[in-house]
Amino acid sequence: MNRCPVHHGTLRTFEQVIRLPMPAKVSPRETARLEALKDYRILDTEAEQSYDDITFLAAQLCDVPVALISLVDADRQWFKSRFGLDVSETSRDVSFCAHAILGDKTLVVKDAREDERFRDNALVCSEPNIVFYAGVPLCTPSGARIGSLCVIDRRPRELSFLQIRSLETLAHQVVLQLELKRVSDQLASALQRIDVMEQLIPICSYCKGIRNDQGYWGTVEAFIKSHDNVEFSHGVCNACMAKYFPEVVPFAEGSPEEDDHN
């Protein structure tokens, strides 16, 4: 059984003997990173074969017992797919992947017991007894690093250049899967809105208000906003200018060229 290092032979302070793990720093763009993760609507979803295939291949290619697709939320890391591990999430404070997302390159930890960032980590000192770790950041097209594809072993080791390159290729496939889901969700939402708009829309013959699906009357703007992500700017057409503001009709009907000469 692996044990956290303990000082022997001299009297030391409590802080020296009971050292806390070193949590990862937080990116200056953390808010934008969390928004990018949220946009995928992937957290706490069911297991999917397409992601499980990737972690299986990662474990086989790197010859390790554990492979994970880890997504780093505000206070936790959640595993979209896990091979060789039973838990579905851990605290972010003990997350190796929280360190991996701080850079663009693959993070390789040959022996966590000898690394000051991790040697006192609960995941090293107890189950799953992480010793070796390699994690590739999952970088979105916008540049947000939302998690990692990682492999873990319970003994010190190294990966070959080909193994690291293969792991990075698989990480790219994870991002492609996430992008495919995001675009598919947007397309489905757009098609649903089009279907609603193609239906017969009840309009008041007098005020031109529109009745929504719940039977309530409202403005055209409110109806369209409820079915699409749009904003409105307001103006006055020439006919209404003539009716309500007759004194300014000549200016409203004038051409841009005429306005420039006045």
N, C-alpha and C positions, 0 to 999 in steps of 0.2 A: 504494500500500500504506500502511495506517495504521501509525504507529509510536508507541511510548510516548514521552512527553515526556522529554527529556534536557537537563540544564543545560549551558550553554556559557559560555565567557568567564572563569570563575573556578574555582579549585581547590576541590572539594567532597569531602566524605567519601563513602565507599562507600555508606552508608545513604541519603545525599541523592541520589546518582545512580541507584542501583538501589533504587527504592522498591517495596515489596511492596503487592499489592492489599489493600484494606480489607475483611476478611471481616465478614459480618453478625453481629450480636450473637445470642445464644441466648436464647430466651424462658424466663422463670422456670418455665413449665409445659411445658418441653420433654419431660419423661418422659411426661406424659399425652398430649402431641401425637403422639409416636412410637407410643404404644399405640393411639391412634385410627387412625393410618395402618396399623398392623399388622393391626387388626381387619378392614380391608377386603380383606386377602389379594390385593392387586392388584399388588404389586411383582414385577417380572420375569415378568409374564404376557405372553401373545402379543398381537399387535396385534388390535384389534377395530374393526369398521367404525363402530360407534356413536360411538366416540371420534374416529376419523379424520375422520368427517363434521364434527365440531365444529371441529377445527383447520383443516380446509379452509374452512369458513364464516368462521372468524375471520380467516384470511389474506385472503379475498376482501373481507370487509366493511371491513377496515382498510387494504386495498391494500398489503400487505407481503409480502415473500418468505418469511418464516418465522413459523410459529405452533406452539406447543408446549403440551402438558399435562405439566407438570413436578411431580413428587412429591418432596418434600425429605425424604430419609432422614437417618440420623445423620451419615454422612460423605459423602454423595453426593446429587446430584439425578438422578432417573431419569425418563425421558420415556415416559409411557404412550402418547402419540401425538405424532408430529412431522411437520410439513409443511415441506419445504424445508431439512431438516437431516438429515445421515447418522448422526451419533453418537447412541447410545442413552442416554448418561449422562455427567456430568462430576463433578468434585470439588465438594463443597459450598462449599469455600473461595472458588471463583470464581463461585458461583451468584448471579445477579441475583434469582432467585426466593427465595433465602434471606433477602434483604432485603424482598421483597414480603410474606412471611408474618408480618412483624413488626407489620403494621398491618391495619386493617379495610378501608382504602380502596385503590383502584387506584393502583399505583405507576407513575408516568410519568417516564421519563428521556429528555428531548428530545435530548441530546447527551452520551453517556457520556464522551467525550473531555474534556469540560469539567466533569465531576462528580468530585469528589475521592474518592468511594467506589469509582469504577469506572475512572478514567482509566488506571490502571496494571494493570488486570485483563488476564489473558492472553487472554480472549475478546474483548477490545477491541483489544489490540495485535496480535493475529494472528487466524487463522480461528476463528470465522466473522465477525470484524471487526464486532462489535456497536457500533452508534452510537445507534440509537433502541431503547427498550424500554418496553413497557407490560404490566404484569402484574396480574391480578385474583386475590386470594387465594381459594383453594378452602376455604371455611369449612363444617365439618360441622355437623349439628344440635346437637351438644354444644358447639360453639364452637371446636373445634380447627382451626387453619389448617394443612392438610397439604401444600399446594403451591400452584400457580397455573396459570391459563390465561394465556399470554403471547404477545405478538406482537413481532417484531423486524425492524428494517430496518438497512441499512448506510449510511444517510444521516440527517442530522438532520430531524426532522419533528414534527408535532403531530397529535393526533386530535381530531375534532369531538366535541361532547357526545353526538351520536347514535351515533358509533362507540364511544365509551367505554361508553355505556349498552348497546349491543348486545353488547359484549365481556363485560360483567357478566352479562347474561342468559345468554350461552353458558356462562359459568363456573358459573352456577347449575344448568344442565343437566348439567354434568360431575358435580357433587355428587349430583344426582338419579340419574344412572347408577350411581354408586358405591353409593348407598344401595339401589338396586334389586338390585344384585349381592349386597350384604351380606344383605339380607332373603331373597333367593332361596336363598343358601347356607344360612342358618339354617333355612328351611323344608324344604329337601332333607334336612338333617341330622335335623330333627325327624321327618320322614316315615320316614326310615331307622330311627330308634329305635323308632317305632311299629310298623313292620313286624317288627322283631326281637321286640318284646314280644308281638305277636299270634301268634307261632309257639308251638308246644307247648314249654313249658319243663320240662325234667326236674328233679323235686324228690325228694330222698331221703325215703322214707317214715318214717324214724326221726328223723334230726336236722334235717330240713327244709332241708338245704343245697341249693344250686342248681348244676347243672353248666353251665359256660359253653361257648361255641362251640369251644374248644380241648380240651374234655373234662376240664377240671379242676373240682373241686368247691370251692365257696366259700359264703360267707354271702349271704343275700338282699340285705343292704346293699351288699356288694361288687359283686354282679351289677347292681343298679340303678344304682349309681354309674358302672359301666363303660358304661352306655347312656344316661345322662342326667346333667345337671349339677345334682345335688341333694346336700343335706347332711341328716344325721339327728340327731334328738334322741331320747334313750332314756328310757323309763319302764317301769313294771311294771303289767300289766293286773290286774283284780280277781281273776280265776281263779288267776293265778300268785301273787298276794299271799296268797290263801287257802291255797295249797299250800305255799309256801316261807316265808311270813312270817305264820303264823296269828295271832300276837300283835298284829299291827297291822291286822287285817282290819276291825275296827269303824271305824277312822279312814278307811281306804280306801273303805269303802262309804258313809260318811256324806255327806250333801249339803252343798254350800257354805254353805247357810243354817245347818245344824247346826254346822258348823265355826266359823262366826262367833259362835255363842252359847256355845261351849265355852271 
